Amino acid sequence: MALKALGLNCTLTRSPKPSSSQKLLDQLLEGLERHGVDVDSARVVDLDIKPGVSHDEGNGDAWPALRERIMAADILVMVTPIWMGQPSSVSKRVVERMDAILRDIGDDGRYPTFGKVGIVGVVGNEDGAHHVTAELYQALADVGFTIPAGSSAYWVGEAMSDTNYIDLKKTPAKVLQTIATLTTNAAHLAKLLKASGYPAP
């Protein structure tokens, strides 16, 4: 059963500059590939995603095309840095635009995202990974994504340090273990949901 995953890098850093979020996103996507998942990704800050809560805000809005890619995926991977203890503004823009999904509920009481899996990765050199994860997982669950068992994948360095995830010579073993668990659970859950989705209420 073929599965697709789309990774969204919600860094504030435009391409082609290096990004700690991209490093973690690539590791998560590689973990999913080991389970036979086809992967793709986008650096959201490079796209002109307009503010708003509709599917199309017009005037060159890049969200409709990105939304198509999200809806074509079985697994959505969101990775964000921590800024002042919060998810990045880019990740918040993504979940704001997903609000439009709430108006897509069918006559059967189901959102078109039912059966899709959402996972989160977080990087930063300050505390707040659990808070950031909670915000994003709550938003994803609200619009119909299913969250697999286990922790999000995250790394936080020493507070107020200049060392970033991308600077590490070696990924800590615990982070690698969490990535393996999260991607294994996400692929397994996505397969189950694709084979037998949620029933109508």
C-alpha positions as CSV (number, residue, x, y, z in Angstrom):
1,M,0.0,0.0,0.0
2,A,1.7,3.2,-1.2
3,L,1.9,6.0,1.3
4,K,2.9,9.7,0.7
5,A,4.3,12.1,3.2
6,L,4.7,15.9,2.9
7,G,7.2,17.7,5.1
8,L,6.7,21.4,5.9
9,N,9.8,23.2,7.1
10,C,8.5,26.2,9.1
11,T,11.9,27.9,9.6
12,L,12.1,31.6,9.3
13,T,15.2,31.2,7.1
14,R,14.8,31.4,3.4
15,S,16.5,29.0,0.9
16,P,19.3,28.3,0.2
17,K,20.6,29.2,3.7
18,P,21.1,26.2,6.0
19,S,18.3,25.4,8.5
20,S,18.2,23.3,11.7
21,S,14.6,22.7,11.0
22,Q,15.5,21.3,7.6
23,K,18.0,18.9,9.1
24,L,15.4,17.5,11.5
25,L,12.8,17.4,8.7
26,D,15.2,15.5,6.5
27,Q,15.8,13.0,9.3
28,L,12.1,12.4,9.8
29,L,11.4,12.0,6.1
30,E,14.3,9.5,5.9
31,G,12.7,7.6,8.7
32,L,9.5,7.4,6.8
33,E,11.2,6.4,3.7
34,R,12.6,3.4,5.5
35,H,9.0,2.3,5.9
36,G,8.3,2.6,2.2
37,V,6.7,6.1,2.3
38,D,7.2,8.4,-0.7
39,V,8.3,11.8,0.6
40,D,8.3,15.4,-0.5
41,S,8.9,18.7,1.3
42,A,8.5,22.4,1.1
43,R,10.2,25.3,2.9
44,V,7.1,27.4,3.6
45,V,8.9,30.7,4.1
46,D,9.9,30.6,0.4
47,L,6.2,30.6,-0.6
48,D,3.8,33.6,-0.7
49,I,1.3,32.2,1.8
50,K,-1.2,35.0,2.4
51,P,-2.8,35.6,5.8
52,G,-6.4,34.5,6.1
53,V,-8.6,31.6,6.9
54,S,-9.9,30.6,3.5
55,H,-8.6,28.1,1.0
56,D,-7.6,30.9,-1.4
57,E,-6.8,34.5,-0.5
58,G,-6.3,35.5,-4.1
59,N,-3.6,37.9,-5.5
60,G,-0.9,35.3,-6.0
61,D,-1.6,33.3,-2.8
62,A,0.6,30.2,-2.8
63,W,-1.6,28.3,-0.3
64,P,-4.0,26.6,-2.8
65,A,-1.1,24.8,-4.4
66,L,0.5,23.8,-1.1
67,R,-2.9,22.7,0.2
68,E,-3.2,20.4,-2.8
69,R,0.1,18.8,-1.8
70,I,-1.1,18.5,1.8
71,M,-4.4,16.9,0.8
72,A,-2.5,14.4,-1.5
73,A,-0.4,13.2,1.4
74,D,-1.2,10.5,3.9
75,I,1.3,11.9,6.5
76,L,2.0,15.6,7.2
77,V,5.3,16.4,8.9
78,M,5.6,19.9,10.4
79,V,9.0,21.0,11.8
80,T,9.4,24.4,13.5
81,P,12.0,26.2,15.4
82,I,11.2,27.7,18.8
83,W,11.0,31.5,18.9
84,M,10.5,33.1,22.3
85,G,9.0,29.9,23.6
86,Q,6.5,29.8,20.7
87,P,6.1,27.9,17.3
88,S,7.4,30.0,14.5
89,S,5.1,32.6,12.9
90,V,5.4,30.5,9.7
91,S,4.0,27.4,11.4
92,K,1.2,29.5,12.8
93,R,0.4,30.8,9.4
94,V,0.1,27.2,8.2
95,V,-2.4,26.2,10.9
96,E,-4.3,29.4,10.4
97,R,-4.8,28.6,6.8
98,M,-5.9,25.0,7.7
99,D,-8.8,26.6,9.6
100,A,-10.7,26.5,6.3
101,I,-10.8,22.7,6.6
102,L,-13.4,23.2,9.3
103,R,-15.9,24.4,6.7
104,D,-15.3,21.3,4.5
105,I,-17.1,18.9,6.8
106,G,-19.2,16.5,4.8
107,D,-22.8,15.3,5.2
108,D,-21.3,12.3,6.9
109,G,-19.7,14.5,9.6
110,R,-16.1,13.9,8.4
111,Y,-13.4,16.3,7.4
112,P,-11.4,15.5,4.3
113,T,-8.3,15.1,6.6
114,F,-9.8,12.2,8.5
115,G,-7.5,9.3,7.8
116,K,-4.4,11.5,7.6
117,V,-1.6,11.4,10.1
118,G,0.2,14.5,11.5
119,I,3.6,14.5,13.2
120,V,5.7,17.4,14.6
121,G,9.4,18.1,15.0
122,V,10.9,21.0,17.0
123,V,14.4,22.5,17.3
124,G,15.7,25.4,19.3
125,N,18.3,26.6,21.8
126,E,15.7,27.5,24.4
127,D,13.2,25.6,26.4
128,G,9.6,25.1,25.1
129,A,9.6,22.0,22.9
130,H,6.7,20.4,24.7
131,H,4.7,23.7,24.6
132,V,5.3,24.1,20.9
133,T,4.4,20.4,20.2
134,A,1.2,20.8,22.2
135,E,0.1,23.9,20.2
136,L,0.7,22.2,16.8
137,Y,-0.7,18.8,17.7
138,Q,-3.8,20.5,19.1
139,A,-4.3,22.5,15.9
140,L,-3.7,19.4,13.7
141,A,-6.1,17.3,15.7
142,D,-8.7,20.1,15.5
143,V,-8.7,20.0,11.7
144,G,-8.9,16.2,11.5
145,F,-5.4,14.8,11.6
146,T,-4.6,11.8,13.7
147,I,-1.6,11.9,16.0
148,P,0.5,8.7,16.5
149,A,1.6,7.4,19.9
150,G,4.9,8.7,21.3
151,S,6.7,12.0,21.6
152,S,7.4,14.5,18.9
153,A,11.0,14.6,17.7
154,Y,12.8,17.5,19.2
155,W,16.2,18.9,20.2
156,V,16.8,21.9,22.4
157,G,20.2,23.1,23.2
158,E,21.5,25.0,26.1
159,A,19.5,28.1,26.9
160,M,20.8,31.3,25.2
161,S,23.5,29.3,23.5
162,D,24.7,29.9,19.9
163,T,24.8,26.2,19.2
164,N,22.0,25.1,16.8
165,Y,20.9,21.6,15.8
166,I,22.5,22.0,12.5
167,D,25.9,22.6,14.2
168,L,25.9,19.2,16.0
169,K,28.6,16.9,14.6
170,K,26.5,13.9,15.7
171,T,22.8,13.6,16.4
172,P,22.2,12.5,20.0
173,A,21.2,8.9,20.3
174,K,17.9,9.7,22.1
175,V,16.9,12.0,19.3
176,L,17.6,9.3,16.7
177,Q,15.6,6.8,18.8
178,T,12.6,9.2,19.0
179,I,12.8,9.8,15.3
180,A,12.7,6.1,14.6
181,T,9.8,5.5,17.0
182,L,7.8,8.5,15.7
183,T,8.2,7.6,12.0
184,T,7.5,3.9,12.6
185,N,4.3,4.7,14.5
186,A,3.3,7.3,11.9
187,A,3.8,4.9,8.9
188,H,2.0,2.1,10.8
189,L,-1.0,4.3,11.7
190,A,-1.2,5.8,8.2
191,K,-1.4,2.3,6.7
192,L,-4.2,1.3,9.1
193,L,-6.2,4.4,8.4
194,K,-5.7,4.1,4.6
195,A,-6.9,0.4,4.8
196,S,-9.8,1.2,7.1
197,G,-10.7,4.8,7.8
198,Y,-12.9,6.2,10.5
199,P,-16.6,5.3,10.3
200,A,-19.3,8.0,9.8
201,P,-20.8,9.0,13.2
